[in-house]
Amino acid sequence: MSLTSPFTVSRERVVSAGAKQLPPVIRPISLALAALGLAIFVFGVATGNDRAWHAFHVNWLFFTTISSAAVMFVAVQRITTARWSRGIIRFSEGFVAFLPLALVGLIVMIVFGKSHVYPWWTQLPSLQHEKQVYLAHRFFALRSILVFAALVALQLWYVWTSVRLDVGVSPEGGAKWAAGLRARMRAGFGEERRELHSTHSLQGKLAVFMTILFAFGWVVLAWDQSMTLDPHFYSTMYGWQVFMGGWLVSLMVLSVLLRAFNKYLHAGDLITHAHYHDVGKLCFAFTAFWGYLTFAQFLVIWYGNLSEETHFFTLRLTHAWKNWTVATAMLTFVVPFFGLLGVKAKMWAPSMFFFAACSFVGLWIARYVEVYPSVYGVMGNAPFSFWEAGIFLGFLGAWGFCYSSFMDAFPKFRVVLLTSPYRDEVQVPVDPRTMEPLPAHE
């Protein structure tokens, strides 16, 4: 693809396009949905209905894996020093705004909902000594909270450095609530070339640490918050399958956001058809990868035929859960995989919206199938009603409010990496103190 068109625009054009505020109706609607979901959850908790906690758990897993994976995708662009994504990567950085709220949600589940969310909390079944140690209450709580808190702090730090670089070269503007944050970003902001290289150098370190912590952290969180709901089951591939589902849907959501922002901001010179195609190819690739991980996990367990493993899938492929499990495979893998084989499906907005919606709904059902069968066991009818739907809408509203607030508070484009005359110097690492190229071994 051509690298010229999105990187030859003027700084004034990029700043003005990124300064346009989102439609004012978005945040009130988001707040209304969040309030509705919160009211349903509080009512369920107050009346002792555990369905409220289980629905909260499902939606926490769903929205949090997507948001965390989107920021990890941003860090991967730095590790690879990618240039193709400079015009669009801020739309993924905005996902970070939901993570502090997700941390609060995790603490609420562990501190106040532990006996409702985790079936084994009040009476741990007969398990091997190692599992009993792993599920010890204090160790479990501290492990989950500290691992996720460390990951959230690192991802916030990374996005802060990215946004600071663009705020430092842009005129004051944006949501009033973030004026203090923007002022802190500008404090001590130096010469553009030096700031570019020092930020690039710092982000290189942060991105590598984030990769390690993301993989380790989400394996631990997937085990703690999902797999241990059935304490007899274990799978070494489980964590990967969980967080790569979030990675896939974060890309699908990005593909939709790109088209929405392009239309609203009239930014066809910044968000190009090449971006649509590239993100579409990533959506197809990670649809295939998610399908590979999921089937590989199932195949090994089916072939091994060990009762402590097979009961997990036997439950999900029988009785009330069978259709839900089949829907997960169809919506998250089969339909998008075959639908996105061609170029046109990746470029045409209606088809991309359709396949993104399939993945979005499919992954939500996957989270539902991870949690509910382990909690409710064999049932004639799967529980799904206003508890699940209402709390989903609450999470959707909270996510939308966080995301729109972030996008209105900061530049919507990577101003420096799109317009700076020094932007391509970062392809060759330098010492930010001396501005001299680093030796190859460093």
MOHU-V770859 format. One record per backbone hydrogen bond with DSSP energy under -0.5 kcal/mol. CO is the residue of the C=O (numbers start at 1). NH is the residue of the N-H. E is the energy in kcal/mol with one decimal. If there is no record, write none. Layout:
co=CO nh=NH e=E
co=CO nh=NH e=E
This chain:
co=4 nh=7 e=-1.4
co=5 nh=8 e=-0.9
co=10 nh=14 e=-1.9
co=11 nh=15 e=-2.9
co=12 nh=16 e=-2.4
co=13 nh=17 e=-2.2
co=14 nh=18 e=-2.2
co=15 nh=19 e=-1.0
co=16 nh=20 e=-0.6
co=17 nh=20 e=-0.7
co=18 nh=412 e=-0.5
co=23 nh=26 e=-1.9
co=24 nh=28 e=-0.8
co=25 nh=29 e=-1.9
co=26 nh=30 e=-2.5
co=27 nh=31 e=-2.9
co=28 nh=32 e=-2.4
co=29 nh=33 e=-2.4
co=30 nh=34 e=-2.6
co=31 nh=35 e=-2.7
co=32 nh=36 e=-2.2
co=33 nh=37 e=-2.6
co=34 nh=38 e=-2.5
co=35 nh=39 e=-2.4
co=36 nh=40 e=-2.2
co=37 nh=41 e=-2.4
co=38 nh=42 e=-3.0
co=39 nh=43 e=-2.4
co=40 nh=44 e=-2.3
co=41 nh=45 e=-2.6
co=42 nh=46 e=-2.8
co=43 nh=47 e=-1.9
co=44 nh=49 e=-2.7
co=45 nh=48 e=-1.1
co=48 nh=50 e=-0.8
co=49 nh=52 e=-1.4
co=49 nh=53 e=-0.5
co=50 nh=54 e=-2.3
co=51 nh=55 e=-2.7
co=52 nh=56 e=-2.1
co=53 nh=57 e=-2.4
co=54 nh=58 e=-2.4
co=55 nh=59 e=-2.3
co=56 nh=60 e=-2.4
co=57 nh=61 e=-2.3
co=58 nh=62 e=-2.2
co=59 nh=63 e=-2.5
co=60 nh=64 e=-2.1
co=61 nh=65 e=-1.9
co=62 nh=66 e=-1.4
co=63 nh=67 e=-2.0
co=64 nh=68 e=-2.6
co=65 nh=69 e=-2.1
co=66 nh=70 e=-1.9
co=67 nh=71 e=-1.4
co=68 nh=72 e=-1.8
co=69 nh=73 e=-2.2
co=70 nh=74 e=-1.5
co=71 nh=75 e=-1.9
co=72 nh=76 e=-1.9
co=73 nh=77 e=-1.4
co=74 nh=78 e=-1.1
co=75 nh=79 e=-2.3
co=76 nh=80 e=-2.2
co=77 nh=82 e=-2.7
co=78 nh=81 e=-1.3
co=83 nh=86 e=-1.3
co=85 nh=88 e=-1.6
co=85 nh=89 e=-2.0
co=86 nh=414 e=-0.8
co=88 nh=91 e=-1.5
co=89 nh=92 e=-1.1
co=89 nh=93 e=-1.8
co=90 nh=94 e=-1.5
co=92 nh=95 e=-1.5
co=93 nh=96 e=-1.8
co=94 nh=97 e=-1.6
co=95 nh=98 e=-1.5
co=96 nh=99 e=-1.2
co=96 nh=100 e=-0.6
co=98 nh=102 e=-2.0
co=99 nh=103 e=-2.2
co=100 nh=104 e=-1.7
co=101 nh=105 e=-2.3
co=102 nh=106 e=-2.3
co=103 nh=107 e=-2.1
co=104 nh=108 e=-2.4
co=105 nh=109 e=-2.2
co=106 nh=110 e=-2.4
co=107 nh=111 e=-3.0
co=108 nh=112 e=-2.1
co=108 nh=113 e=-1.3
co=109 nh=113 e=-0.6
co=113 nh=116 e=-1.4
co=113 nh=117 e=-3.2
co=114 nh=118 e=-1.8
co=117 nh=119 e=-0.7
co=118 nh=121 e=-1.9
co=128 nh=132 e=-2.1
co=129 nh=133 e=-2.2
co=130 nh=134 e=-2.4
co=131 nh=135 e=-2.3
co=133 nh=136 e=-1.3
co=136 nh=140 e=-3.1
co=137 nh=141 e=-2.6
co=138 nh=142 e=-2.6
co=139 nh=143 e=-2.3
co=140 nh=144 e=-2.4
co=141 nh=145 e=-2.3
co=142 nh=146 e=-2.6
co=143 nh=147 e=-2.3
co=144 nh=148 e=-2.1
co=145 nh=149 e=-2.6
co=146 nh=150 e=-2.3
co=147 nh=151 e=-2.0
co=148 nh=152 e=-2.8
co=149 nh=153 e=-2.5
co=150 nh=154 e=-2.1
co=151 nh=155 e=-2.4
co=152 nh=156 e=-2.6
co=153 nh=157 e=-2.3
co=154 nh=158 e=-2.3
co=155 nh=159 e=-2.2
co=156 nh=160 e=-2.4
co=157 nh=161 e=-2.1
co=158 nh=162 e=-1.7
co=159 nh=163 e=-2.9
co=160 nh=164 e=-2.8
co=161 nh=165 e=-1.3
co=162 nh=166 e=-0.9
co=163 nh=167 e=-2.7
co=164 nh=168 e=-2.3
co=166 nh=169 e=-0.7
co=167 nh=170 e=-1.0
co=175 nh=178 e=-1.1
co=176 nh=179 e=-1.9
co=178 nh=182 e=-2.6
co=179 nh=183 e=-2.1
co=180 nh=184 e=-2.1
co=181 nh=185 e=-2.0
co=182 nh=186 e=-1.9
co=183 nh=187 e=-1.5
co=186 nh=189 e=-2.3
co=191 nh=195 e=-2.6
co=192 nh=196 e=-2.6
co=193 nh=197 e=-2.1
co=194 nh=198 e=-2.8
co=195 nh=199 e=-2.5
co=196 nh=200 e=-2.3
co=197 nh=201 e=-2.4
co=198 nh=202 e=-2.4
co=199 nh=203 e=-2.9
co=200 nh=204 e=-1.6
co=201 nh=205 e=-1.3
co=202 nh=206 e=-2.6
co=203 nh=207 e=-2.9
co=204 nh=208 e=-1.4
co=205 nh=209 e=-2.2
co=206 nh=210 e=-2.7
co=207 nh=211 e=-2.1
co=208 nh=212 e=-1.8
co=209 nh=213 e=-2.7
co=210 nh=214 e=-3.3
co=211 nh=215 e=-2.1
co=212 nh=216 e=-2.4
co=213 nh=217 e=-3.3
co=214 nh=218 e=-2.6
co=215 nh=219 e=-1.4
co=216 nh=220 e=-2.2
co=217 nh=221 e=-2.9
co=218 nh=222 e=-2.3
co=219 nh=223 e=-2.2
co=220 nh=224 e=-3.0
co=221 nh=225 e=-3.3
co=222 nh=226 e=-1.2
co=222 nh=227 e=-2.5
co=223 nh=228 e=-2.7
co=226 nh=229 e=-1.3
co=227 nh=230 e=-1.6
co=229 nh=231 e=-0.6
co=230 nh=233 e=-1.9
co=235 nh=238 e=-1.0
co=237 nh=241 e=-2.2
co=238 nh=242 e=-2.0
co=239 nh=243 e=-2.5
co=240 nh=244 e=-2.3
co=241 nh=245 e=-0.9
co=242 nh=246 e=-1.3
co=243 nh=247 e=-1.9
co=244 nh=248 e=-2.4
co=245 nh=249 e=-2.3
co=246 nh=250 e=-2.1
co=247 nh=251 e=-1.6
co=248 nh=252 e=-1.9
co=249 nh=253 e=-2.9
co=250 nh=254 e=-2.0
co=251 nh=255 e=-2.2
co=252 nh=256 e=-1.3
co=253 nh=257 e=-2.7
co=254 nh=258 e=-2.6
co=255 nh=259 e=-1.0
co=256 nh=260 e=-2.1
co=257 nh=261 e=-3.2
co=258 nh=262 e=-2.3
co=259 nh=263 e=-2.0
co=260 nh=264 e=-2.3
co=261 nh=265 e=-3.1
co=262 nh=266 e=-1.0
co=262 nh=267 e=-1.4
co=267 nh=270 e=-1.5
co=267 nh=271 e=-3.3
co=270 nh=272 e=-0.7
co=272 nh=276 e=-1.5
co=273 nh=277 e=-2.4
co=274 nh=278 e=-2.7
co=275 nh=279 e=-2.8
co=276 nh=280 e=-2.3
co=277 nh=281 e=-2.4
co=278 nh=282 e=-1.9
co=279 nh=283 e=-2.4
co=280 nh=284 e=-2.3
co=281 nh=285 e=-2.7
co=282 nh=286 e=-2.6
co=283 nh=287 e=-1.5
co=284 nh=288 e=-2.1
co=285 nh=289 e=-2.0
co=286 nh=290 e=-2.4
co=287 nh=291 e=-2.2
co=288 nh=292 e=-2.3
co=289 nh=293 e=-2.7
co=290 nh=294 e=-2.6
co=291 nh=295 e=-2.6
co=292 nh=296 e=-2.7
co=293 nh=297 e=-2.2
co=294 nh=298 e=-2.1
co=295 nh=299 e=-3.2
co=296 nh=300 e=-2.0
co=297 nh=301 e=-1.6
co=298 nh=302 e=-2.8
co=299 nh=303 e=-2.8
co=300 nh=304 e=-2.3
co=301 nh=305 e=-2.1
co=301 nh=306 e=-0.5
co=306 nh=309 e=-1.9
co=306 nh=310 e=-3.1
co=307 nh=311 e=-1.4
co=309 nh=312 e=-1.2
co=309 nh=313 e=-0.7
co=310 nh=314 e=-2.6
co=311 nh=315 e=-2.0
co=312 nh=316 e=-1.1
co=313 nh=317 e=-1.3
co=315 nh=318 e=-1.1
co=318 nh=321 e=-1.4
co=319 nh=322 e=-1.0
co=321 nh=325 e=-2.3
co=322 nh=326 e=-2.5
co=323 nh=327 e=-2.4
co=324 nh=328 e=-1.9
co=325 nh=329 e=-1.8
co=326 nh=330 e=-2.5
co=327 nh=331 e=-2.9
co=328 nh=332 e=-2.4
co=329 nh=333 e=-1.5
co=329 nh=334 e=-2.1
co=330 nh=335 e=-2.9
co=333 nh=337 e=-2.7
co=334 nh=338 e=-2.1
co=335 nh=339 e=-2.1
co=336 nh=340 e=-2.2
co=338 nh=341 e=-0.8
co=342 nh=346 e=-0.6
co=343 nh=346 e=-0.9
co=343 nh=347 e=-1.1
co=344 nh=348 e=-2.7
co=348 nh=352 e=-2.1
co=349 nh=353 e=-2.8
co=350 nh=354 e=-2.1
co=351 nh=355 e=-2.4
co=352 nh=356 e=-2.3
co=353 nh=357 e=-2.4
co=354 nh=358 e=-2.2
co=355 nh=359 e=-2.2
co=356 nh=360 e=-2.5
co=357 nh=361 e=-2.8
co=358 nh=362 e=-2.8
co=359 nh=363 e=-2.7
co=360 nh=364 e=-1.8
co=361 nh=365 e=-2.3
co=362 nh=366 e=-2.0
co=363 nh=367 e=-2.3
co=364 nh=368 e=-2.2
co=365 nh=369 e=-2.8
co=366 nh=370 e=-1.7
co=367 nh=371 e=-1.7
co=368 nh=372 e=-2.5
co=371 nh=375 e=-1.4
co=372 nh=376 e=-3.1
co=373 nh=377 e=-2.3
co=379 nh=320 e=-1.7
co=382 nh=384 e=-0.6
co=385 nh=389 e=-2.3
co=386 nh=390 e=-2.7
co=387 nh=391 e=-2.0
co=388 nh=392 e=-1.8
co=389 nh=393 e=-2.2
co=390 nh=394 e=-1.8
co=391 nh=395 e=-2.3
co=392 nh=396 e=-2.9
co=393 nh=397 e=-2.6
co=394 nh=398 e=-2.4
co=395 nh=399 e=-3.0
co=396 nh=400 e=-2.7
co=397 nh=401 e=-2.5
co=398 nh=402 e=-2.3
co=399 nh=403 e=-2.8
co=400 nh=404 e=-2.6
co=401 nh=405 e=-2.1
co=402 nh=406 e=-2.1
co=403 nh=407 e=-2.5
co=404 nh=408 e=-1.8
co=405 nh=409 e=-1.1
co=406 nh=409 e=-0.6
co=406 nh=410 e=-1.5
co=408 nh=175 e=-1.6
co=413 nh=415 e=-1.8
co=414 nh=418 e=-1.4
co=415 nh=419 e=-1.9
co=416 nh=420 e=-2.7
co=420 nh=423 e=-1.6
co=422 nh=425 e=-1.6
co=422 nh=426 e=-0.5
co=423 nh=426 e=-0.7
co=424 nh=427 e=-1.3
co=425 nh=428 e=-1.9
co=427 nh=429 e=-0.6
co=429 nh=438 e=-2.2
co=430 nh=432 e=-0.7
co=431 nh=435 e=-3.3
co=436 nh=431 e=-2.7
co=439 nh=442 e=-2.0
